[in-house]
Amino acid sequence: MTKVGETYRCLICGNVVKVVENGAGTLVCCGQPMKLEKGKKKK
């Protein structure tokens, strides 16, 4: 589940996504799950 303020990055192309609304599921880019960037969560 994604949470508001989290930042995800695609390890293939480098796209970055910042979550603005909570949601279920997995963020995917270039056919692969995106990686949650540690320490980038807004509190």
C-alpha positions as CSV (number, residue, x, y, z in Angstrom):
1,M,0.0,0.0,0.0
2,T,1.3,3.4,-0.9
3,K,1.1,6.3,1.6
4,V,0.9,10.1,1.0
5,G,4.3,11.6,0.9
6,E,6.2,8.5,-0.1
7,T,8.6,8.8,-3.1
8,Y,9.2,5.9,-5.5
9,R,11.9,5.6,-8.2
10,C,12.1,3.4,-11.3
11,L,15.5,1.6,-11.2
12,I,15.4,1.3,-15.0
13,C,14.6,4.7,-16.4
14,G,14.8,6.9,-13.2
15,N,11.2,8.2,-13.2
16,V,10.2,9.5,-9.8
17,V,6.6,9.4,-8.4
18,K,5.5,11.2,-5.3
19,V,2.3,9.8,-3.7
20,V,-0.5,12.4,-3.2
21,E,-3.3,9.9,-2.4
22,N,-3.2,6.6,-0.4
23,G,-3.8,3.6,-2.5
24,A,-3.5,-0.2,-2.7
25,G,-1.4,-2.1,-5.2
26,T,2.1,-1.6,-6.5
27,L,3.5,1.2,-8.6
28,V,5.1,-0.2,-11.8
29,C,7.3,1.5,-14.4
30,C,9.2,-0.2,-17.3
31,G,7.5,-3.5,-16.4
32,Q,9.1,-3.6,-12.9
33,P,7.9,-2.6,-9.5
34,M,9.2,0.9,-8.4
35,K,11.4,1.1,-5.4
36,L,10.4,3.1,-2.3
37,E,13.2,5.6,-1.6
38,K,14.2,5.4,2.1
39,G,14.1,8.6,4.1
40,K,12.0,10.4,1.4
41,K,8.7,10.0,3.2
42,K,7.0,13.2,4.2
43,K,5.9,13.2,7.9
